[in-house]
Amino acid sequence: MIGKLTGLVDSTGDDWAILDVGGVGYLVFASGRTLGLLPPPGGGATLWIETHVREDHIHLFGFADPAEHDWFKLLHSVQGVGAKMALAILSVLSPHDLVRAIAAQDKAALSRAHGVGPKLAGRIASELKDKAGGMALGPVAAVNGSGKAAGGAVSEDAVSALVNLGYRRTEAFAAVAKASGDLGSGASVEALIKAGLKELAS
């Protein structure tokens, strides 16, 4: 089983790259994010690899870092999410953005990926919220699926107010979570909104 490849970039396409490792060209499917991080042809690169073996083919999926590889496996574990769809999601959301989107249950962010409708986005957010909880996230690292932060509850009213002002739910959730941690559990909704706006403007 191949776990990692290091070689020279031979060529790239919309969703693939050929990595020349000691004269052998490996066709590796990858997200737009990973492909965008590769050097021009002739440059050296390392990709973490997920190998899928089927009766009629062997496919290699490559990732710029272990975090993206972990998310690929998590996404692929959700019913209805195949390998290509998992790459499509990783093409529009980095691992960091995915943790935030799932912590905030932001279905709209997940639906930005090609082929992901509202129903599937809801399933992804629901099934992965507990698995995503252990991944590092900065201001919302302590938030779990119930909407609670270390400093107290993340106010849904404050999040909704920021969303109504035009901010994405993921951004609003992260800002309110940060404000809640800074101000403590006794903070009013108004104080959380003001602190959240300040966080979003910084």
N, C-alpha and C positions, 0 to 999 in steps of 0.2 A: 504494500500500500504506500502510495506517495504522500508524504506529509508536507514537503517544502521543496521548491525548485529555485535554484540560483543560476542565472545564465545571462545571455544577451537577448535583448528584444529584437526579434527578426521582423515582425510586422504586426499590425493591429487592425481591427475592424470595429463595427458598431458594438459588438458584445463579446469580442474575443481578442486574444493575443497569441502569437506564436513565440515561445521562449526557446532559444537555442541553448541547449545544455550539452556541452561537449560534442557538438556536431549533430545532436538529435533534436529535432524541432517538436516541442510539445504544444499542442493546441489547447489553450486554456480559456474557458469562458469566465467572464468577469463583469463586475458592475461598472457603470460609467465612472464612479468615483475612483475605483482602482485603476481603470484604464487611463484616467486623467492624471494619475500620479506616476505613470510609467515614463521613463525617459524616451527620447526619439530612438528609432531603429539603430542598433549598434551599441546602445547604452546598457549597462549592467542593471539587473533587477532581481529581487527576491520576492517570491509569492508563496504564501501559505496555501496549501492545496487540500481540497476535499475531493476524494475519488468516488464516483458513482459507477458501479459495475452492474450492467444489465445483460440479459441474454444476447442482445443484438448490438451492444455498444459499451464502451468505457468512456465516460466523460470526466474531464478534470475541470474543477472550478477553482479559480485563483482569487486571493484576497491580499490587499496591501498590508493588513495587520491582523493579529490574532483576534482582536475585538470584532472585526467585520466577519471573520470566519465563524466565531461563536454565534453571532446574530444570524448568519445564514442557516446554521443548524437549528437554531430556535425557530426561525420563521418557517423552515421546511417541516418542522414538527406539527405545524397547524394544518388541520384538514383543509384541503382546497388550495394550499400554497405549494406549488411545485418549485423546482430549482430555478427555472427561468423567472418566475414571478418573484421569488425571494431576491434574485439579483436586481429585478426592476425596482423593488422597494429600496434596496441598498443603493441604487443609483440616485434616488431622490432624497434619501434620509441617511445621514451618517450614523454610526453606532450611537454617538452622543445624542443626536436628534431623535433617534428611535426610542431611547430610554425615556427622554422627556415626553415624547408623544404618547407612549404607553402609560407612563405615570399619570399623565393628564387625561388619559382616555380620549385623546384627540383623533377621532376617526377621520376628520377632514384631512389631516396631515398624511395619514396612511393612504387615503384615497387618491393622493396625488400620483401614486405609482400607476403605471399603465396596467390595466386589467384588474385593478383592485376597486371593487364597488363598495358601497356603504355597508352592506351585509357582511362581506368578508373582512372589511376594515374593523367592524365591531367584534367579529370573532377573534381576529388577531389581538386586538387590544384587551379583550376579556381573558383569552387563554394565556397570554404572556405576562399579564400584570404581576403575578407572583414571581415568575421566573426572572423578570427584569428587575425586581426589587433589590437584588443583591449586587447589581452592577453600579459602579461609581457614577455619580451624576452631579457633583458640585452642590448647588443650592437645593436640589430636590432629592439628594441621595437618601435622606431619612424619611422620605414620603413613601407610604405603602399603598396598596390598592384601595384601602378604605378612605383615603383622602386625609390621613392624619400625618402631621409632621412632628418632629421632635419637640418643638416648642408649643404644640397645640394643634387644633384643627385648622386645616386649610379652608378658609371661608369660601364656600361656593358662591355666595352673594358677591364677594369682592372679585372673584374670577369672572363671574358673569358680567359685572359692571365694566371690567376692562375689555372683555370680548365685545360688549356693546359699543365701546369707544373705538373699535376697529382693530384691536390686537388679536392675533391668533390665539386659540385656546392654549396651545403649548406654552407660548411666551407668557400669557397671563398667569397660568398655573405656576410656572417657575418663579415669576416675580412675586406673586402672593405668598408662595412657600418661603421664599427668601425673607420677605417682609415679616411673615409670621414668626420665623425663627429669630429675627432681630428684635421684634417688639414684644414677643412673649404671647402667652395664651390669652391674656386679658385684653388684647388690642381690639379696638372697635373696627367695624367694617370700613368706616370712613378713613380711619388711620391706615388700615391695610391698603385701601385703594390709593391713598396719597403716596404711601411708601412704595407701592407697586409701580405707580406711574414714574416715581423718581428712579426706581431700579430700571425700568424700561427705557428711560431717557438717557441713562448713563452709558 
